[in-house]
Amino acid sequence: MKSAYELAMERLSKSGPTVKLTAEQKKELAELDSKYAAKVAEREIFLKGELAKAAGNADFEGMEQLERQLISERKTLQA
């Protein structure tokens, strides 16, 4: 009797062979990853600065909105 894992692996191999990436393709993917990581970091730095300003002004509603915006933008950029 085969396990569910073995059955799934058989179905996967029937659907098509895995594609090997060339060194150039891997390099391009790494560059894209780096670019988006930089965008995420840039937005986080900006929004954390804005959070600090809002905290200094005791603007709690603004802080809450900025925190939600930070979470939303992280999800958007990392998806």
Contacts in CASP RR format, 6 or more apart in sequence:
PFRMAT RR
TARGET T0000
AUTHOR 0000-0000-0000
METHOD contacts of the structure
MODEL  1
MKSAYELAMERLSKSGPTVKLTAEQKKELAELDSKYAAKVAEREIFLKGE
LAKAAGNADFEGMEQLERQLISERKTLQA
2 10 0 8 1.000
21 29 0 8 1.000
36 77 0 8 1.000
36 78 0 8 1.000
39 77 0 8 1.000
40 73 0 8 1.000
40 74 0 8 1.000
40 77 0 8 1.000
40 78 0 8 1.000
43 70 0 8 1.000
43 73 0 8 1.000
43 74 0 8 1.000
43 77 0 8 1.000
44 70 0 8 1.000
44 74 0 8 1.000
47 66 0 8 1.000
47 69 0 8 1.000
47 70 0 8 1.000
47 73 0 8 1.000
48 70 0 8 1.000
50 66 0 8 1.000
51 63 0 8 1.000
51 66 0 8 1.000
51 67 0 8 1.000
51 70 0 8 1.000
54 60 0 8 1.000
54 62 0 8 1.000
54 63 0 8 1.000
54 66 0 8 1.000
55 63 0 8 1.000
END
